């Protein structure tokens, strides 16, 4: 990619797909890892615990990586 060419932000559909790509596997792994220890908790508390762990993983870990991957793919 030339230095003066910028990659536009993702469309709503691209962003939705990127979020799904980050959230689904994160929640699947967390459910597998923590399903047993959290089994006795009420569903709202379990959801709160999983969301509290999943959101930082997705926002700070996976989404920046997916944005860089998208930029590389778009620059080809």
C-alpha positions in Angstrom: 0.0 0.0 0.0 1.3 3.4 -0.8 1.9 5.8 2.2 -0.8 8.2 1.0 -3.5 5.6 0.7 -5.6 5.2 3.9 -7.9 2.3 4.7 -11.4 3.5 5.4 -13.1 2.4 8.7 -15.0 -0.8 8.5 -18.6 -0.7 7.4 -21.3 -1.7 9.9 -21.4 -5.1 8.4 -17.7 -5.6 8.5 -17.5 -4.4 12.1 -20.4 -6.7 13.1 -18.6 -9.7 11.5 -15.3 -8.7 13.2 -17.0 -8.4 16.6 -18.7 -11.8 16.1 -15.3 -13.3 15.1 -13.9 -12.0 18.4 -16.9 -12.6 20.8 -18.0 -16.1 19.8 -14.7 -18.0 20.3 -14.0 -15.9 23.4 -17.3 -16.8 25.0 -17.0 -20.4 23.9 -13.5 -20.8 25.5 -14.6 -19.0 28.7 -17.7 -21.2 29.0 -15.6 -24.3 28.6 -13.0 -23.1 31.1 -15.3 -21.6 33.7 -18.6 -23.5 33.1 -18.0 -25.8 36.0 -16.9 -23.3 38.7 -19.8 -20.9 37.7 -22.5 -23.6 37.3 -24.0 -23.0 40.7 -24.4 -19.2 40.2 -27.6 -17.6 39.0 -27.6 -16.9 35.2 -27.3 -13.1 35.6 -24.3 -13.5 37.8 -22.7 -16.0 35.5 -23.3 -13.6 32.5 -21.8 -10.7 34.5 -18.7 -12.7 35.3 -18.2 -13.9 31.7 -18.9 -10.4 30.2 -16.5 -8.8 32.7 -13.7 -11.2 31.5 -14.7 -11.3 27.8 -15.1 -7.6 27.0 -11.5 -6.6 27.8 -10.2 -9.7 25.9 -12.2 -8.7 22.9 -11.6 -4.9 23.0 -8.0 -4.8 24.0 -6.7 -8.1 22.6 -8.7 -9.4 19.6 -10.2 -6.3 18.0 -6.9 -4.5 17.4 -5.5 -7.7 15.8 -8.6 -8.0 13.6 -8.4 -4.3 12.6 -4.7 -4.9 11.5 -5.7 -8.0 9.7 -8.5 -6.2 7.9 -6.1 -3.4 6.9 -3.6 -5.9 5.5 -6.3 -7.6 3.5 -7.7 -4.3 2.2 -4.3 -3.1 1.1 -3.8 -6.0 -1.3 
